[in-house]
C-alpha cells in the first residue's frame, strides 16, 4: 500500500508545469466530501477573525503533502498548522515548490464557492459570508446519484463519461450552481438540450445536459445572459444521443452535470479539455439548494439572491 501511494504521489507531481508561464493541463480533483466540509466550516468560522483561514490555503498545504489526495486527517493538520504564524514555505520545506500548482488548481475549482452574498427575506436583504453556490437540483425535488465519472460511454464513439449523472423526475427544476454567463444553449447530439454557463472569473464552465423535451429551458433565457447562483435555467429530461433535434433517446431521466476547468482559452474547445469529478462537490451542495416555486406569473425564486463579490448585478 505504501509503494502504491508513493507511485500515485510521484505521478501527480510529474504533471505539475515546470514553468509558471505554462497553463495547467491536467487536474485530478479528488478531495473527499468530509475534507471539503471540514475545510469549508473552518473558512466560514474564521471569516471575521483576525486570521482568516481560507479553505483553498488549507487544501494547497494538504495537497503538497499528500499528492492531492487531501484526506480528512491531512486537511485537519493543515488547518491547524495555518493557525500559527509560520508561512506555507516554512511548513512545507522542499515540498513548497508544488504549492503554487495546488493553490491554482483549488482556486480554479473552488474560487467561486465561498464569499459574500445577500438573501432577501420578508422584504429585507440579509448579508452573510459562506457557501454561495447551490446544488443543481432545486429544493424539494428528490434525486439519486453515484460516482460515475470516467465510466464508459459508446454513443458516437467509445469515450469516458466526463460528468456526473443525477437521476430524478421529468421536469425537475435545474438551477445554476454558480453565477455566470450563458455561453452555450441549444441542441447537441450527445447532450440533447443543454446549457453551458461560464463563471464570472472564467475559470469554470458548467454543463447541464439532457434537459426536458419541448420545454427544456427557463423562459426568456438566452445566450449571453447573466445568471445568479441558484437561478432557474431549465428542467430535467432525457433528450440526446440523436442527430434529430428534440428527441428523447436516453433511457433514464437525469441531469448530466459537468464542470470544466479553463486555465487558458485554448483549452475551452479542444481534445485536451479538463473535466473533473464533481461527485463530492455535489454531496457538499446537497444541503444548499435553491427554492424555486411556480406561480401564476411563472417560475420564481422564493428567496432572491445577490452575489456581493460580483459587481455585474445591481446592489
C-alpha positions as CSV (number, residue, x, y, z in Angstrom):
1,X,0.0,0.0,0.0
2,X,2.8,2.4,0.8
3,X,4.5,1.7,-2.5
4,X,1.2,2.4,-4.3
5,X,0.8,5.7,-2.5
6,X,4.3,6.7,-3.5
7,X,3.7,5.9,-7.1
8,X,0.5,8.0,-7.1
9,X,2.3,10.9,-5.4
10,X,5.2,10.8,-8.0
11,X,2.7,10.6,-10.9
12,X,0.7,13.5,-9.6
13,X,3.9,15.6,-9.3
14,X,5.0,14.8,-12.8
15,X,2.1,16.7,-14.3
16,X,2.8,19.9,-12.5
17,X,4.0,22.5,-15.0
18,X,7.7,23.2,-14.9
19,X,7.2,26.8,-15.8
20,X,4.8,29.1,-14.1
21,X,4.0,30.6,-17.6
22,X,2.7,27.2,-18.8
23,X,-1.0,26.8,-18.2
24,X,-2.0,23.7,-16.1
25,X,-3.1,21.0,-18.5
26,X,-4.2,18.2,-16.2
27,X,-6.1,18.0,-12.9
28,X,-7.1,15.0,-10.8
29,X,-9.5,16.6,-8.3
30,X,-10.1,14.0,-5.5
31,X,-10.9,15.9,-2.3
32,X,-13.5,13.8,-0.4
33,X,-16.7,15.3,0.9
34,X,-15.6,15.1,4.5
35,X,-12.5,17.1,3.8
36,X,-14.5,19.7,1.8
37,X,-17.0,20.1,4.6
38,X,-14.4,20.4,7.3
39,X,-12.3,23.0,5.5
40,X,-15.4,25.0,4.5
41,X,-16.5,25.1,8.1
42,X,-13.1,26.4,9.2
43,X,-13.1,29.0,6.5
44,X,-16.6,30.3,7.4
45,X,-15.9,30.1,11.2
46,X,-12.7,32.3,10.8
47,X,-14.1,34.7,8.2
48,X,-14.4,37.5,10.7
49,X,-11.4,36.6,12.8
50,X,-8.0,38.4,12.6
51,X,-6.5,35.3,10.9
52,X,-9.0,34.1,8.3
53,X,-8.0,30.6,7.2
54,X,-9.0,30.1,3.6
55,X,-10.1,26.6,2.6
56,X,-8.1,27.0,-0.6
57,X,-4.9,27.6,1.5
58,X,-5.8,24.5,3.6
59,X,-6.1,22.3,0.5
60,X,-3.0,23.7,-1.1
61,X,-1.0,22.8,2.0
62,X,-2.5,19.4,2.4
63,X,-2.2,18.7,-1.4
64,X,1.5,19.3,-1.3
65,X,1.9,16.8,1.5
66,X,-0.4,14.1,0.0
67,X,0.0,14.5,-3.8
68,X,-3.5,16.0,-3.9
69,X,-5.4,13.2,-2.0
70,X,-6.4,15.6,0.9
71,X,-7.8,13.0,3.3
72,X,-9.6,14.4,6.3
73,X,-6.7,13.9,8.7
74,X,-4.3,15.7,6.4
75,X,-6.8,18.6,6.0
76,X,-7.3,18.9,9.7
77,X,-3.5,19.0,10.2
78,X,-3.1,21.7,7.5
79,X,-5.9,23.8,9.1
80,X,-4.2,23.5,12.5
81,X,-0.8,24.4,11.1
82,X,-2.2,27.5,9.3
83,X,-3.4,28.9,12.7
84,X,0.1,29.8,13.6
85,X,2.5,32.4,12.2
86,X,4.5,30.0,10.0
87,X,4.2,30.5,6.3
88,X,3.4,27.7,3.8
89,X,7.1,27.8,2.7
90,X,8.2,27.2,6.3
91,X,5.7,24.4,6.8
92,X,6.5,22.6,3.6
93,X,10.2,22.8,3.2
94,X,11.2,21.2,-0.2
95,X,7.5,20.4,-1.0
96,X,6.8,24.1,-1.2
97,X,7.8,24.1,-4.9
98,X,4.4,22.4,-5.6
99,X,2.4,24.9,-3.6
100,X,1.6,27.4,-6.4
101,X,0.3,24.5,-8.6
102,X,-2.1,23.1,-5.9
103,X,-3.2,26.6,-4.9
104,X,-4.0,27.5,-8.5
105,X,-5.9,24.2,-9.0
106,X,-8.0,24.6,-6.0
107,X,-8.6,28.2,-6.7
108,X,-9.9,27.2,-10.1
109,X,-12.2,24.6,-8.7
110,X,-13.5,26.3,-5.6
111,X,-12.8,30.0,-6.2
112,X,-16.4,30.9,-6.6
113,X,-17.9,28.7,-3.9
114,X,-17.4,30.8,-0.7
115,X,-17.8,34.5,-0.3
116,X,-20.2,37.4,0.5
117,X,-23.8,37.2,-0.6
118,X,-27.2,38.5,0.4
119,X,-30.6,36.8,0.5
120,X,-34.0,38.7,0.7
121,X,-36.4,37.5,3.3
122,X,-39.5,39.3,4.4
123,X,-38.6,42.3,2.3
124,X,-35.1,42.7,3.8
125,X,-31.7,41.9,2.3
126,X,-29.6,39.9,4.8
127,X,-25.9,39.8,4.1
128,X,-23.7,36.9,5.0
129,X,-20.4,35.1,4.3
130,X,-20.5,31.4,3.4
131,X,-21.4,28.9,0.7
132,X,-22.8,30.9,-2.2
133,X,-23.3,28.2,-4.8
134,X,-26.2,25.7,-5.0
135,X,-27.0,22.1,-5.8
136,X,-28.1,21.9,-9.5
137,X,-31.3,20.3,-8.3
138,X,-33.9,22.7,-6.8
139,X,-35.1,22.3,-3.2
140,X,-37.9,19.8,-2.6
141,X,-37.0,17.5,-5.6
142,X,-35.5,14.1,-5.0
143,X,-32.7,12.5,-6.9
144,X,-30.3,9.6,-6.7
145,X,-26.6,9.5,-7.8
146,X,-23.3,7.7,-7.6
147,X,-19.8,8.4,-8.6
148,X,-19.9,7.6,-12.3
149,X,-17.2,9.9,-13.6
150,X,-15.0,8.1,-16.0
151,X,-17.4,5.3,-16.8
152,X,-17.6,4.0,-20.4
153,X,-19.9,5.7,-22.9
154,X,-20.3,4.4,-26.5
155,X,-22.7,6.7,-28.4
156,X,-20.9,8.2,-31.4
157,X,-17.6,6.8,-30.2
158,X,-16.1,5.0,-27.2
159,X,-15.2,7.5,-24.6
160,X,-15.2,8.3,-20.8
161,X,-18.1,9.9,-19.0
162,X,-16.9,13.4,-18.2
163,X,-19.7,14.4,-15.9
164,X,-21.9,13.4,-13.0
165,X,-25.4,11.9,-13.6
166,X,-28.2,12.8,-11.2
167,X,-31.4,10.7,-11.7
168,X,-34.7,12.3,-10.9
169,X,-38.2,13.1,-12.2
170,X,-39.2,14.6,-15.5
171,X,-39.5,18.3,-15.3
172,X,-37.4,18.7,-12.1
173,X,-36.2,22.4,-12.0
174,X,-32.5,22.7,-12.7
175,X,-30.7,25.8,-11.3
176,X,-27.3,27.4,-12.0
177,X,-24.8,26.1,-9.5
178,X,-22.8,29.3,-9.7
179,X,-23.5,32.7,-11.3
180,X,-22.0,33.4,-14.7
181,X,-22.6,34.0,-18.4
182,X,-24.7,31.7,-20.6
183,X,-22.1,30.6,-23.2
184,X,-23.9,27.7,-24.9
185,X,-27.6,26.8,-25.2
186,X,-29.5,24.6,-27.6
187,X,-29.2,21.1,-29.1
188,X,-26.2,18.8,-29.0
189,X,-26.3,15.3,-30.4
190,X,-24.7,13.9,-27.2
191,X,-26.2,16.1,-24.5
192,X,-29.6,16.8,-26.2
193,X,-31.0,20.1,-25.0
194,X,-28.1,21.6,-22.9
195,X,-26.8,24.8,-21.3
196,X,-23.2,25.8,-20.7
197,X,-22.5,28.6,-18.2
198,X,-19.1,30.2,-17.6
199,X,-18.3,31.5,-14.2
200,X,-17.7,35.3,-13.9
201,X,-13.9,34.7,-13.3
202,X,-13.9,32.5,-16.5
203,X,-12.2,29.6,-14.7
204,X,-15.2,27.2,-14.5
205,X,-17.5,26.1,-17.3
206,X,-20.7,24.3,-16.0
207,X,-22.5,21.9,-18.4
208,X,-26.1,20.9,-17.8
209,X,-27.4,18.3,-20.3
210,X,-30.3,16.0,-21.3
211,X,-32.9,18.7,-20.5
212,X,-36.6,18.2,-21.0
213,X,-38.2,17.7,-24.4
214,X,-40.3,20.6,-25.8
215,X,-39.7,22.8,-22.7
216,X,-36.0,22.4,-21.8
217,X,-35.1,26.0,-20.7
218,X,-36.3,28.7,-18.3
219,X,-38.5,31.1,-20.1
220,X,-36.6,34.0,-21.6
221,X,-33.1,32.6,-21.1
222,X,-30.7,33.3,-23.9
223,X,-27.0,33.0,-24.8
224,X,-25.1,36.0,-23.3
225,X,-27.5,36.4,-20.3
226,X,-26.0,36.8,-16.8
227,X,-27.4,34.4,-14.2
228,X,-27.1,34.4,-10.4
229,X,-26.3,31.2,-8.5
230,X,-29.5,29.3,-7.8
231,X,-31.4,30.9,-10.7
232,X,-33.7,28.6,-12.7
233,X,-32.1,27.6,-16.0
234,X,-34.1,24.5,-17.2
235,X,-35.8,21.3,-16.5
236,X,-34.6,17.7,-16.2
237,X,-35.3,15.3,-19.1
238,X,-33.8,12.6,-21.2
239,X,-33.0,14.2,-24.5
240,X,-29.9,13.4,-26.5
241,X,-28.0,10.7,-28.3
242,X,-29.6,11.7,-31.6
243,X,-28.9,13.9,-34.5
244,X,-32.6,14.7,-34.7
245,X,-33.4,17.7,-32.5
246,X,-35.9,17.5,-29.6
247,X,-35.6,13.7,-29.4
248,X,-35.8,11.5,-26.2
249,X,-33.2,8.8,-26.8
250,X,-31.8,8.5,-23.3
251,X,-33.4,5.7,-21.3
252,X,-33.3,7.3,-17.8
253,X,-34.5,10.8,-16.9
254,X,-31.5,12.5,-15.4
255,X,-29.3,15.6,-15.4
256,X,-25.8,15.3,-16.7
257,X,-23.8,17.9,-14.7
258,X,-20.2,18.6,-15.6
259,X,-17.5,21.1,-14.6
260,X,-14.7,22.0,-16.9
261,X,-11.6,24.0,-15.7
262,X,-10.2,26.6,-18.1
263,X,-6.7,27.8,-17.3
264,X,-6.2,29.1,-20.8
265,X,-8.7,29.9,-23.5
266,X,-7.0,27.4,-25.8
267,X,-8.3,24.6,-23.5
268,X,-12.0,25.6,-24.0
269,X,-12.8,23.7,-27.2
270,X,-10.1,21.0,-27.8
271,X,-9.2,17.4,-27.3
272,X,-7.5,18.0,-24.0
273,X,-10.3,19.7,-22.0
274,X,-10.0,19.4,-18.3
275,X,-13.2,17.9,-16.8
276,X,-13.2,17.0,-13.1
277,X,-15.2,14.5,-11.0
278,X,-17.8,16.6,-9.2
279,X,-19.4,13.8,-7.1
280,X,-18.0,15.1,-3.7
281,X,-18.8,18.7,-4.7
282,X,-22.4,17.7,-5.4
283,X,-22.5,16.0,-2.0
284,X,-21.3,19.2,-0.4
285,X,-24.1,21.2,-2.1
286,X,-26.8,18.7,-1.2
287,X,-27.7,20.8,1.9
288,X,-27.6,24.1,0.0
289,X,-30.5,24.1,-2.6
290,X,-32.3,26.9,-4.2
291,X,-36.1,27.2,-3.5
292,X,-38.0,27.6,-6.8
293,X,-41.7,28.0,-6.9
294,X,-44.3,28.1,-9.6
295,X,-46.7,31.0,-9.5
296,X,-49.3,32.4,-11.9
297,X,-46.5,34.6,-13.3
298,X,-44.3,31.6,-13.9
299,X,-41.3,30.1,-12.0
300,X,-39.7,32.3,-9.4
301,X,-37.1,32.1,-6.6
302,X,-38.6,32.1,-3.2
303,X,-35.6,34.0,-1.7
304,X,-34.0,36.4,-4.2
305,X,-30.1,36.2,-4.1
306,X,-27.2,38.5,-4.8
307,X,-23.6,37.7,-5.0
308,X,-21.9,40.6,-3.3
309,X,-18.5,39.8,-4.7
310,X,-19.7,40.4,-8.3
311,X,-20.3,43.9,-9.4
312,X,-22.2,43.0,-12.6
313,X,-25.5,42.9,-10.8
314,X,-27.1,46.0,-9.2
315,X,-26.5,46.4,-5.4
